[in-house]
Amino acid sequence: MQSVSVLLLIQRSMLFVCLQMHSLLQVSYTSWFLDAFNYAIATNMDVLNLSIGGPDYLDLPFVEKVWEITANNIIMVSAIGNDGPLYGTLNNPADQSDVIGVGGIDYSDHIASFSSRGMSTWEMPHGYGRVKPDVVAYGRDIMGSRISTGCKSLSGTSVASPVVAGMVCLLVSVIPESSRKDTLNPASMKQALVEGAAKLSGPNMYEQGAGRVDLLESYEILKSYKPRASIFPSTLDYTDCPYSWPFCRQPLYAGAMPVIFNATILNGMGVIGYVESPPTWHPLDEVGNLLSIHFTYSEVIWPWTGYFALHMQIKEEGAQFSGEIGGNVTLRVYSPPAQGEKDIRISTCVLQLKLKVVPTPPRSKRVLWDQFHNIKYPPGYIPRDSLDVRNDILDWHGDHLHTNFHIMFNMLRDAGYYVETLGSPFTCFDALRYGTLLLVDLEEEYFQEEIDKLRDDVLNSGLGLAVFSEWYNVDTMVKMRFFDDNTRSWWTPVTGGANVPALNDLLAPFGIAFGDKILNGDFSINGEHSRYASGTDIVRFPQGGYVHKFPFLDSSESGATQNVLRTPEMTMADSPILGLLEMGEGRVAVYGDSNCLDSSHMVTNCYWLLRKILDFTGGNIKDPVLFSNSVKQKSPLYVEDNQLPSRRTDVNFSTYSAVVGKEVICGSDSVFEIWGTKGYSSQIRGTNRRLPGYSVVDLDRGLNSTVDTSNLKHPKLLGENRSDSLGNRYFGLFYGDELDMPVVVPSHWLVHAIIAVTGILLVLSFWRIRQKRRRRRKGSGSGRFSNL
């Protein structure tokens, strides 16, 4: 006990100058932490607490040094962040799987409002995040010592983290020092903490992780601990709501995009490990054969941890099935022999599954959310969507259905919609299965194949299209750049709130385009009030459509980048912001602002408007107010091409893009049959396959008719591309047709796939910027970037 305490005190004194300067300046440098980490390694410390963090998980020198710390058997505990209650706000290094990430609760066992929420955003937009925090501890109104004398009350995850670090030290002390390094390591300690934690009633897994730490329960686990591997979380139970949110909010059904559950492998047997044999799905009964699972996982489990992702899809012969599917997945992990041992260490991990399945819902109620065309920070300077927000200049919350759009997701589920996620290009989904493709706040470019397919999907296949744009103004972007005096480099926005020039290319076949105004103001439709926050205007729209205009302030005229007093040159004029149009067999709706759907900086929500739009695009239900004759276009809105927003020529967009300079390829979040291909061509149907005893339903027609499977046409696939691209190496890709059994696709360790393998050019381009580490102290009252 004494030796561990001494090491912790040494650690505290080593970082004292660094942390004190950080608290005064609210900024710290990567080099400071690298020096402190090297000292920790050199002095053979046991436990290291880090009550700091930031969103830049691509700060490669810092991230790699954290790996080195844990690889040297130092248990790192870190605060998860004070950016709650927003989702997708985990801070690094607490979001790393080899680090024990700690969230905060109050004395009533409620999640503290300031505690950051998961999921991790490393994996986006082409994958799915991991469960974080790992555990929670008391972090509100905790009594601590002042720097001078006396005591004071402290709140923040920076308070909860050292509470857990102290628990870890107590747990370390119960292991005899002679065998301590052989038994205890970052993985075994995390196993003891998460398995011994008490799950709280109310919060979900991305708020509480495994639950509130329990010292005695963790002690009992460690007392008889034998080195082993395990999976965290060890159970995915669709009947356990709200803990299993968002999975428990939407059941599985045939014909849907695969649902991805990304778990963490904890390997207490050694710093390095490997998956010995393919994972196996063991259903409890025959019904379980309706579930098809593909697996992607870390080829190398290092240091101490790896990822294990399940891609779950109900086979189409289960289109009418309603009920539960249960069973477990097993995974065998092995590590080299420990010192003095001859045999390799082997352990079998078990992940329990209890899933809900419903009949395939009608097409009109199925919404496909476009995640693929999202770009976030890091790596690029992606600016905030609302220019009224002054204390958070970066768009870093993931823009995912289950992060900063989670309230919208819950609303859509309450309204009876089924929302799926597309992390691949538009060529990778069958439009005949969906009522609406929903595009919100997108920064990416589009392949020409996507533009062509979407046009055909809307005109000929009856797909509905709903677009929520954002501001885009080159002059404003130029004014938003700043010079970083530490790295001696300029930070310049890569794009605006949305990539309007790219959206205009996508919408050109429909005669629709957005402008470059930055509009702000309040408006109401039929008694529903909303705030238009840094949205854009519609400058092209066909005759016969329905366009709503409102008087707004145009801050782009003054180049304003945040709330300013109104000046004479700022005009209030009627600006078109909402357009609705029937186009061929389909329907299109466009709106110039997304802040009313984004819970990050929302003033008022516009969920009422989203529901009416989806009723129209998916079901052709026309609200009488939105489709009033008074707003019907007697003549088209039109501006010349040279008046449309233009792309920046001084930014190398290919550095951040999954489109520019890349090839179309369907990733592991698309249906299994098209993994690794270019996807579908136009006007195709999904395949229908059958197990004995289950009738086949044509998902494109609905549930009212069965069809003869011998006459079904398989989808026509575009040419396959089996080369290793970013999407391939990210989660690993399966090539070929769907099988009746799970298929294992090993891929590289997640972080290496992101950074070392596919991201090296990206890292090099930002090397100078990342020499300065912006970290935020997670105590009460902090949480802003400095000098930004």
DOSE-500317 format. One line per 8 residues: number of its first residue (from 1); for each residue z negated, y negated, x negated of C-alpha. Coordinates in steps of 0.2 Angstrom, whole numbers. Layout:
<pts>
NUM = Z Y X  ...;
</pts>
This chain:
<pts>
1 = 0 0 0  -5 -12 -14  11 -10 -24  22 -13 -9  13 -29 -4  15 -35 -22  33 -32 -21  34 -42 -5;
9 = 25 -56 -13  36 -56 -28  51 -57 -16  43 -72 -6  40 -82 -22  57 -78 -29  65 -85 -14  53 -99 -11;
17 = 63 -113 -20  79 -107 -11  72 -106 6  62 -123 4  78 -132 -1  87 -123 13  74 -129 26  76 -147 20;
25 = 95 -148 18  99 -134 31  112 -127 19  112 -114 6  124 -107 -7  130 -89 -9  125 -90 -28  107 -93 -23;
33 = 106 -77 -14  116 -67 -27  103 -72 -40  89 -68 -28  97 -51 -24  100 -47 -42  81 -50 -46  76 -39 -31;
41 = 87 -25 -39  81 -28 -56  63 -27 -51  65 -11 -40  59 -19 -24  55 -8 -9  58 -21 6  67 -37 7;
49 = 66 -49 22  79 -62 25  76 -74 39  93 -83 37  111 -79 42  127 -86 48  143 -81 57  154 -78 41;
57 = 154 -59 39  169 -61 28  159 -70 14  164 -55 3  153 -59 -12  138 -60 -1  142 -45 10  146 -34 -5;
65 = 129 -39 -13  120 -34 3  129 -17 1  123 -16 -17  105 -20 -12  104 -6 1  114 6 -10  99 3 -23;
73 = 87 10 -9  80 -7 -5  76 -9 14  83 -25 20  77 -33 36  85 -48 43  84 -60 58  98 -58 71;
81 = 100 -76 75  94 -90 86  111 -93 96  105 -85 112  106 -83 126  125 -83 122  133 -66 118  143 -62 103;
89 = 132 -73 92  125 -60 79  122 -68 62  126 -60 45  119 -50 36  108 -44 51  125 -38 60  128 -26 45;
97 = 125 -8 49  115 -5 33  103 -19 38  89 -18 50  94 -32 62  79 -40 72  79 -49 89  65 -59 97;
105 = 54 -56 112  39 -65 120  22 -58 124  28 -53 141  41 -42 133  55 -53 139  70 -56 127  67 -73 120;
113 = 81 -85 126  85 -90 108  87 -73 102  106 -69 98  115 -56 108  128 -43 103  140 -35 102  146 -36 84;
121 = 162 -45 82  169 -38 65  179 -26 75  188 -38 87  201 -41 93  208 -23 90  192 -13 92  175 -13 100;
129 = 159 -20 93  143 -10 88  126 -11 96  115 -25 88  101 -30 86  93 -13 80  76 -18 87  66 -32 94;
137 = 49 -39 89  37 -53 95  45 -70 89  39 -83 101  23 -93 99  18 -83 83  4 -91 73  8 -94 55;
145 = 2 -104 41  8 -122 37  16 -125 20  1 -136 16  -15 -131 25  -20 -124 42  -10 -114 55  4 -118 67;
153 = 14 -110 81  31 -103 76  46 -97 86  62 -89 81  70 -73 75  65 -79 58  47 -75 64  51 -59 72;
161 = 60 -52 56  45 -53 44  34 -45 57  46 -30 56  46 -31 37  27 -30 37  28 -15 48  41 -7 36;
169 = 29 -11 22  15 -2 31  26 13 35  32 14 17  14 14 11  10 30 21  23 40 10  15 45 -7;
177 = 23 34 -21  29 49 -31  40 55 -17  44 38 -9  61 35 -16  66 53 -11  61 51 7  63 33 12;
185 = 79 23 12  87 10 23  94 24 35  78 34 36  68 19 40  80 13 53  79 30 61  60 29 62;
193 = 61 12 69  75 15 82  68 32 87  51 26 89  55 10 98  50 7 116  65 3 127  61 -12 138;
201 = 66 -12 157  78 -26 160  88 -30 145  104 -21 140  107 -13 123  116 -28 116  100 -38 119  86 -27 114;
209 = 95 -13 103  83 2 104  69 -9 111  52 -16 105  46 -9 88  31 3 89  22 6 73  12 21 78;
217 = 28 30 85  38 26 70  23 32 59  23 49 68  42 51 65  40 47 46  25 58 44  35 74 46;
225 = 52 67 41  65 78 33  82 70 27  95 70 41  109 61 49  109 54 67  119 43 78  113 26 85;
233 = 113 24 100  110 43 103  115 42 122  128 34 133  122 35 150  132 27 164  118 29 176  105 20 165;
241 = 108 2 171  106 -12 165  102 -4 148  120 4 146  129 -12 152  143 -15 151  148 3 152  137 6 168;
249 = 145 -8 177  162 0 177  165 18 179  179 28 171  195 32 181  212 40 177  226 29 170  215 16 162;
257 = 215 10 145  203 20 134  185 15 135  178 13 117  160 16 113  156 12 94  141 20 88  133 20 71;
265 = 130 35 59  113 34 50  113 45 35  96 48 29  102 62 17  110 51 4  118 34 0  135 42 2;
273 = 140 55 15  155 63 23  160 70 40  161 89 36  172 94 52  180 87 67  168 80 80  168 91 96;
281 = 166 87 114  155 100 123  156 97 142  142 104 153  154 111 166  173 113 170  174 96 177  171 89 159;
289 = 188 95 155  195 80 164  188 69 150  199 67 135  191 60 119  199 54 103  187 50 89  189 38 75;
297 = 175 37 61  171 32 43  179 43 30  166 38 18  148 35 25  142 21 13  129 14 10  119 25 21;
305 = 129 21 37  146 22 45  154 20 62  158 33 75  169 28 89  173 37 105  189 33 114  187 40 131;
313 = 200 42 144  201 52 161  216 63 162  228 59 176  224 75 185  207 68 188  214 53 198  205 58 214;
321 = 189 64 206  173 56 210  157 61 202  148 63 185  154 71 169  140 76 157  140 84 140  137 80 121;
329 = 147 76 106  142 84 89  147 78 72  142 87 56  138 76 41  135 81 23  129 72 7  129 78 -11;
337 = 113 87 -17  98 76 -21  91 75 -39  84 93 -43  93 101 -28  108 113 -30  115 114 -12  123 100 -2;
345 = 113 92 12  121 95 30  115 88 46  122 89 64  122 73 74  122 74 93  128 60 105  123 63 123;
353 = 136 58 137  133 55 155  148 46 163  153 40 180  170 43 187  179 36 202  196 38 210  209 27 202;
361 = 208 10 211  223 2 219  234 -8 208  230 -25 216  212 -23 210  216 -19 192  216 -33 180  221 -31 162;
369 = 212 -43 149  222 -48 134  211 -47 119  225 -44 106  231 -62 106  214 -69 102  210 -76 84  192 -82 80;
377 = 182 -88 66  181 -80 53  193 -81 44  202 -96 49  196 -113 55  198 -110 74  191 -125 83  180 -125 98;
385 = 188 -126 115  177 -140 122  179 -156 112  163 -162 120  152 -150 111  146 -158 94  135 -145 87  146 -130 86;
393 = 163 -134 79  170 -116 77  176 -103 90  166 -88 84  159 -78 99  173 -66 100  181 -72 116  179 -54 123;
401 = 175 -48 141  158 -42 135  153 -57 124  156 -75 129  165 -70 145  152 -57 150  146 -67 166  164 -68 171;
409 = 166 -49 169  151 -46 180  158 -58 193  174 -49 194  165 -32 195  155 -39 210  171 -45 218  178 -27 217;
417 = 190 -29 203  192 -17 189  194 -25 172  202 -16 157  205 -23 139  221 -23 130  219 -24 111  237 -21 107;
425 = 254 -30 111  261 -31 128  273 -17 125  258 -5 125  253 -6 143  262 1 159  264 -14 171  266 -3 186;
433 = 248 1 185  241 -17 185  240 -31 198  237 -45 185  238 -48 167  224 -61 163  227 -72 148  213 -83 143;
441 = 211 -95 128  223 -87 117  227 -92 99  240 -79 93  259 -79 93  269 -67 103  282 -54 97  299 -56 105;
449 = 298 -39 112  282 -45 121  291 -60 129  305 -49 135  294 -36 142  283 -48 151  298 -56 159  304 -40 166;
457 = 286 -34 171  284 -49 182  302 -51 189  306 -33 192  289 -23 191  279 -35 202  266 -38 189  255 -54 192;
465 = 252 -66 178  237 -77 176  235 -89 162  221 -101 157  226 -112 143  217 -125 132  220 -141 123  233 -142 109;
473 = 236 -159 101  242 -160 83  236 -177 80  219 -172 86  219 -157 75  223 -167 60  209 -179 63  197 -164 65;
481 = 199 -158 47  186 -162 34  184 -161 16  170 -149 9  163 -158 -6  156 -142 -13  171 -132 -13  182 -147 -16;
489 = 194 -141 -2  200 -147 15  196 -137 31  210 -139 44  211 -131 61  223 -117 62  228 -121 80  220 -130 95;
497 = 209 -123 108  224 -112 112  241 -109 104  251 -119 117  268 -118 108  266 -99 108  261 -99 126  276 -110 131;
505 = 287 -98 122  280 -84 133  281 -94 149  298 -101 145  307 -87 156  298 -93 171  302 -111 168  283 -116 164;
513 = 276 -126 150  260 -134 145  259 -152 137  248 -159 123  236 -170 133  218 -168 131  211 -170 149  193 -173 155;
521 = 185 -176 172  178 -169 188  188 -163 203  186 -153 219  196 -141 229  191 -138 247  173 -142 243  172 -132 226;
529 = 168 -144 212  173 -141 194  173 -149 177  189 -150 167  184 -150 149  197 -154 136  210 -145 145  229 -148 144;
537 = 242 -153 157  257 -144 165  274 -152 160  286 -139 166  286 -130 183  299 -124 194  304 -131 211  296 -123 226;
545 = 280 -119 217  263 -126 221  256 -139 209  239 -147 210  236 -164 201  220 -174 198  216 -190 190  209 -187 173;
553 = 205 -196 157  217 -192 143  207 -193 127  222 -188 116  229 -205 118  214 -211 107  214 -196 96  196 -193 102;
561 = 188 -177 96  172 -178 106  163 -188 120  167 -206 118  165 -222 129  180 -225 139  191 -238 131  205 -249 139;
569 = 219 -238 131  212 -222 139  221 -220 156  216 -211 172  232 -204 179  236 -189 190  239 -174 179  246 -157 185;
577 = 233 -144 180  236 -129 192  252 -121 196  256 -106 207  273 -98 209  281 -82 216  294 -76 204  305 -61 208;
585 = 294 -46 212  279 -54 204  268 -70 204  262 -82 191  247 -94 191  243 -106 176  228 -117 174  226 -129 159;
593 = 207 -125 154  197 -110 151  179 -118 148  175 -115 166  176 -96 162  168 -96 145  149 -95 146  147 -103 128;
601 = 149 -121 133  152 -121 151  147 -136 162  152 -129 179  161 -112 182  177 -110 191  175 -92 196  179 -96 214;
609 = 196 -102 207  199 -86 197  195 -75 212  208 -85 222  221 -84 208  218 -65 206  220 -62 225  237 -71 224;
617 = 243 -63 208  237 -45 212  238 -44 230  249 -59 236  235 -66 246  238 -85 248  223 -96 250  229 -110 263;
625 = 222 -124 252  230 -119 236  246 -116 245  246 -131 256  263 -139 259  256 -155 252  256 -148 234  273 -139 236;
633 = 285 -145 222  300 -153 230  308 -155 213  304 -147 197  293 -153 184  302 -155 168  302 -163 150  314 -161 136;
641 = 311 -148 122  307 -162 110  293 -168 121  284 -151 121  270 -148 109  276 -142 92  269 -130 79  260 -136 64;
649 = 271 -134 48  257 -137 36  248 -121 40  252 -103 35  249 -95 51  253 -78 45  237 -77 35  227 -76 51;
657 = 240 -68 63  243 -50 68  260 -55 74  268 -66 62  276 -56 48  270 -40 56  278 -26 67  274 -21 85;
665 = 263 -6 85  251 1 98  233 3 92  219 15 96  214 5 111  230 9 120  233 25 130  233 40 119;
673 = 251 45 121  258 29 113  246 27 98  256 23 83  272 19 92  280 3 98  275 6 115  284 6 132;
681 = 301 -1 136  304 -9 153  302 -1 170  294 15 166  281 25 174  265 33 167  265 52 164  255 63 176;
689 = 248 79 169  238 93 178  224 105 175  223 120 186  214 117 202  217 98 202  231 90 212  242 76 204;
697 = 243 59 210  257 46 205  246 32 199  260 20 201  261 24 219  243 24 223  231 38 230  240 41 246;
705 = 254 53 240  255 67 228  271 71 219  280 86 211  276 85 193  293 93 188  302 78 194  292 65 184;
713 = 299 56 170  289 53 154  288 35 148  302 30 137  294 25 121  301 12 109  304 18 91  288 24 82;
721 = 281 16 67  269 27 57  266 15 43  249 9 39  246 -8 46  231 -18 50  229 -9 66  231 8 59;
729 = 219 7 45  206 -3 56  201 12 67  214 25 62  228 30 73  234 46 81  252 49 82  260 60 95;
737 = 257 66 113  241 68 121  232 85 119  221 94 130  207 94 117  199 80 107  209 74 92  200 68 76;
745 = 207 54 67  197 49 51  199 32 44  191 22 31  174 14 32  175 0 44  171 -14 32  182 -8 19;
753 = 196 -7 32  193 -25 37  191 -32 20  195 -22 5  210 -12 12  219 -24 24  211 -41 21  213 -44 3;
761 = 226 -57 4  216 -66 18  200 -65 7  209 -72 -8  216 -87 2  199 -92 8  190 -88 -9  186 -106 -13;
769 = 180 -110 4  168 -95 4  160 -99 -13  148 -110 -3  137 -100 9  133 -108 25  117 -100 32  106 -106 45;
777 = 87 -104 45  82 -95 61  66 -104 64  62 -116 79  74 -130 80  87 -124 68  104 -117 72  117 -129 67;
785 = 130 -129 53  127 -142 40  140 -154 33  153 -147 46;
</pts>
